[in-house]
Each structure stands twice: as C-alpha cells, then as structure tokens.
Amino acid sequence: MRISRAWFLVAAGVCVALLALVLGISPAAAQGMQPGNYCVACHTADDRLLADADRWQGSYAAEAIDPCPALKAQRTETYYTERLLLAAGRARTEAGNGAAVRTADARLTAFREGYGRLLDTPASSLDAFTSQAQLLRYNGNKAYTQILQAIEAGKGTRVLLFAGLVTLILLGSLVWGLRNTLKLRPAAGLKAWWRPGWRTGAILGLVFVLFALPIFRIPSTAVTTATAEEQAAQTVLDTSGRVADTADRALARAWMLARVGAAWAPLDAARGQEALTAALAAADEAQLYADALWGEAQAAQEAAVGSTATQQEKALLLADQLAAVRSRAWGLRLIAAEWAAVDKTTAIQILTRAQALAESGTGIYRDLDLRAIAAEWAKLDPNRAVTAASAVRDPALRAWAYREVAATTGNAALLQDAAAAARAVADPVRRSQALARIAAAAGDRGLAAEAVQALDAVQGASRAYALSDLAAVTGDAALVNEQETALHVIEPAYPDAVAAAWLAQGQFDAAWSAAAAITDPFDRARGQAEIAAAWGNAAAARQIADPTLRDRALGAIAMAKQDIQLAEGIASPYERDMALAQLGQFQAVAADADTLSELYPLRVAAVAQASQDSQASLDLVDKLDQEADKAAVLAAVVAATGDPAVFDRALGMALAGRVRGDALAPAEASLALARAELAFDRDKAAAAIAQAYDATSKIAVTYK
C-alpha cells in the first residue's frame, strides 16, 4: 500500500500508544488505549519508523501482534473497504451482463478507483483517512446494492418464467386429458361432464401464484429501538468523544503555530516570535482545561454504567484519551523541535519545560512523552537525552528511547542499555520485537537469536506473524525456509506470514509461491500485487485475479521500469493514468480526464508538469473537483513560475483546501505555498505564512 511518507506529519496516529511500536507493552495494557489523531503525539516528526508504516505484513490477522493502535485503525478501515470490494466483485460476476446490472458498472468502477485513491492519497490524519474510507464504502454500498437488486430482479424473472412454464405444463396436461377423454365418451355426454368456467381459471391462477410466490415474499426486518437511558448514555459518550477530539486538536494547534513561527522568523523575526508566544500560550491553554477534561472523563464512565458492553468499552477508551491530554507534554516537545532551527537556546528552555511537565504525570503517558523528549534531546544535548531515557519506567519504551538516542548520537554503547531494558519486557512478542530491532541496529546476531528464543512460549497466529516480522527485520532466511531443521520456522499454515517474510528479504520466487497458498482471494491478490510490484515481474502481475490489484501492480512495475508501453496497456483508467502521469505522459492523462471517476491522477500530472508547462497544469486545475488538490497544483505552479496572479489564486485556494478530519490542512497548504513563493517574493511568502497563522489561530479548541 502506498501511503505517503508525509504520514508522520499529522498522520493517522496515536495519542496513546504506539505503546512501543515494536517495543511493546503487553496486549492487555494496550487494549485500554485509545488511538488519537496525530502520530506526533508519540513520535518525533522525523521518526524513521513511520516511513515503514505501509509495509505489507500479511493478511489483516497480522494486526494481532501490531502494538500501534493507529495503524490498526487505519488498516481496519482498509480491510472493511477491501471486504466490500471483494463482495461487490463477486456479486458482479454472479449478476452476468443484463441491462439492469450494466447500469451499476459505473458505480463499481468509481468504487474501484476510489479504493486506489484511498491508498495513493497522502494520509494527513486518522480522522481524515477514516472519513475518506467511510465515504468510499458508502458509495460502494450503493453499487453493491444495485448489483444485488439486479441479481434479485433476475431471480424474480426466472421464477416467473418457471411459474409460467409449470402452469403451461399443467394446462397442457389438462388439454391432453380432455382430448383422450373425448375418445372414450360421447360428445353429448362430455358437455354435461365438463363445463370450464371461473373455477377452472381460479385453479390455474392458484397454481401460478404458488410457484411465483418466492418473488412476492417480503422478509421481515427486525427493528430495535434504544431506550431513553441508552440514548442518554450515547449522548454523553458522543459529547465526550467530541471533547477528546478537541483536546487533540488543541495540542496540534500549538504545534502548528510553532511551525508557522519557525517559517516566519527568517522573514520577520518579530512576527516569528509572536507566533512562538502564541504557540506556548496555546499549549498552556490546553493544560488549563485539565479539570474540564477530568469531568468529561468521569461523565463518560458514569453514563456507561449499566449500559451495553460496547458503550462501556467506548467510555473507558474515551476516559483514557481525555485523561492523557491532562498531563501530556507533546505540544511543548514539538514546539521545541520546531524552534531548534531558529534559536537553540530557546528550544532547550522549552524542552526543559516539556520534560518537567512529563515527569509530573503518571502511567504510560508519562513514559511516552519522556521517550519522545529523549529523542529530541539527542539532537540538542546527548547527555540530557540519556538522562531522559533512563527516567522512562516502562522497559519497552525505555528500550525504544535508548535505541533512538543511540541512532541519533552515534553512541553504540547505549544499545546495550536498550537490550537490557528489552529483556525486562514481560510480553514475549513485544520483547522479541524490541530485541530484533536492537539487534538490527547493532548488527548483533546474539540479540537476534535471543529475539527468536523469546517466542518459544508463543503459539498459533501470534507466533507465525511475530516470526515473520523477525525475518523481515533481521533478514534471517532460516525462519522461513522449510528445509531448515531449526525449530523456529514459520508454520506453513500461515502462508501470508511466510510470503511477507520472503518479500521483505527480496526472495520473490519464494514469496510468490507462498502467496499462492493464501485461501482468501482478496488477501491472496493483495499479497501477489505487493510481491509482483517489488519483483518487477509483469508476467506474474497479470496472473492476479482481482482486476484492481492486478492493475495497481502493473502500474507500479511500469513506473519502476519507466515502461510507457506497459502503462498504456493497463485496463483501469485510474491506474493507467497514475502510471502515465509519473512517466511524464501528461497529454495522455489530460485526454482521459472525462473518463475518470477519481481525478487524483490529474493532480499528480499537473504537479509533475508544472515546471515544464505551467499553462497545461493550470488547465487541469479547472478539471479537478477537490480544493485541496487544486491548492497543491497551484502551489507547484507558483514554485515553478512565481507568477503573481497564480500566487493570488493559490493563496485563496490554500485557505479553501479543507480536508474533513484534518483541521490543520489549510495552514499546511498555506505553508507549502509560502515555501514555493520564497525564492520569488519574500513579501508574498510572508503573506502566505500570515494566512497559515490566521487559519491556525481560528481552529476551534473550545470544549463546549
């Protein structure tokens, strides 16, 4: 899956717990955590782990060992979308080619293209990704329902034909009997014996109705109505959920103000300082609402008492999320990180405040903050980084902290401290994952063997996917080679785990063979698409059963090999144009504009050709249907030409480029425009930064 490397910026993330993304906390501890909206709550903005977020790891069952609730949420949305796509494809095959079902083909094509865009569009936030996926499924359900209706209509037609045929057979039998009766009775006697009338017609009609009855039957639908208490509890939970989202948004707003200030400072030091002051005030304001957040958390739990299990679970998750924001220091930590490039002394002061706030907290949130603060200290003061890392109480997070500090500072001795912390992790899967990544960083075969041995007590799917993950990280082919006599080999019963491990090691033939044994047709196609794309094997890609994934694999191969002819032969207009756009075939993409349901390829083409033919890019802007896409293209044209008229248009479009679920989108677009204009007109660049500042300042952060 191709999710943008900008994933880390405001990406589908965690407010709680990446809990040790690969380092982990036990599943029992992780279960009570609530994914938030921003990865930067737990990660530094340049965390290398986020660049690996889109690696295919097998079927959805592999999420059982993934400690990151954000990635689980994102992949769950993708999984639901893929299930619907699979069902719709099967239904379309069953429906045949009748006139009724052909009208649903356009919707099904749009659904397939929307799935492609879901995977291609840079993820900005978990809410944004979820909203896009849910809207896609809503439209996909329309296509699926229309196909099912066509299937039912076809069944009804066949039932009517069958009923008519049976009736004709009965009528023919009566006529045949009458004819034979005429041979046995005198004609005069027949008239008195059989007088056809309304009763005969009624009997024949009854026969027809009995055989046609299935198409007239309307199944009963169970209707459930929530009680007043359940409705009241749900209202409280909905309110608490909005408050939790607002709390995340408040800290993200403080971060964005710091980003704006850091961009402003080289152009106008006073305005940059003003933005920094506003960022610090916003972070402090978020902390001032601690009592209100505590009240909402208590209300959520109290409202769910005696209600359904689902509501009780939701209440606990919301309470955790709300409690987390009360003492979290990630806003201050990100402000310090942004300001480090402007004034290192001020950044150190802010990061010191962040550490003091984090140390005043308790539980997992304290350790998550301190781990990330240690990673930031590694760039400013290695000694303080080690001190912050050693203050992390949770062994999994402490191992992660030491490993990150070692990578940044080059102090390999810290990897031994990381290994010591990893050995103290209680959960064997998380302990194995932590040791494996430390082993990879240190090039230590002994630690790698230790990571494998940690899984001795683990059985079933968890063991298979954990070994697959280890094989990917360590490159140990013995973990997947069935000819090896070693005890620690991935069970063949989990072919997707085997295929993912071989793929990570670049053993494409073995990965392809393993993927062929995956039973679920969409999972098999998904794995084969990933393998064929990495392999660069077009012949293998053409064997993929699902047309959407087959075309995606062919598109990836065409782009990797710069094969225009291969790209032109792709059946899907969306995937064909995505490949052609990145191969520089801009005119071909523009010619297909009217055939696309999803116009994202036009955005890609317009951005790519902005430096070569800015007018052609501007022509494509008018064909795009989303303001965020238009803003990206206009910014690219500004970067290429510096045209004042285009800049003015781009400035307005950046402000209009809102993305549902991502409150920072207009500010982000404005900052991108400022960077594009900086080489041409510093005053205009400052105007774009001022717009980003204004847009960020207006983000709603009130809790009521």
Secondary structure by P-SEA (a helix, b strand, c coil): ccccccccccccccccccccccccccccccccccccccccccccccccccccccccccccccccccccaaaaaaaaaaaaaaaaaaaaaaaaaaacccaaaaaaaaaaaaaaaaaaaaaccccccaaaaaaaaaaaaaaaaaaaaaaaaaaaaaaaaaaaaaaaaaaaaaaaaaaaaaaaaaacccaaaaaaaccccaaaaaaaaaaaaaaaccccbbbbbbbbbbcaaaaaaaaaaaaaaaaaaaaaaaaaaaaaaaaaaaaaccccaaaaaaaaaaaaaaaaaaaaaaaaaaaaaaaaaaaaccccaaaaaaaaaaaaaaaaacccaaaaaaaaaaaccccaaaaaaaaaaaaaaaaacccaaaaaaaaaaaaaaaaccaaaaaaaaaacccaaaaaaaaaaaaaaaccccaaaaaaaaaaacccaaaaaaaaaaaaaaaccaaaaaaaaacccccccaaaaaaaaaaaaaaccccccccccccccccccccaaaaaaaaaaacaaaaaaaaaaacccaaaaaaaaaaaaaaaccaaaaaacccaaaaaaaaaaaaaaaccaaaaaacccaaaaaaaaaaacaaaaaaaaccccccaaaaaaaaaaaccccaaaaaaaaaacccaaaaaaaaaaaaaacccaaaaaaaaaaaaacccccccaaaaaaaaaaaaaaccccaaaaaaaaaaaaaaaaacccccc
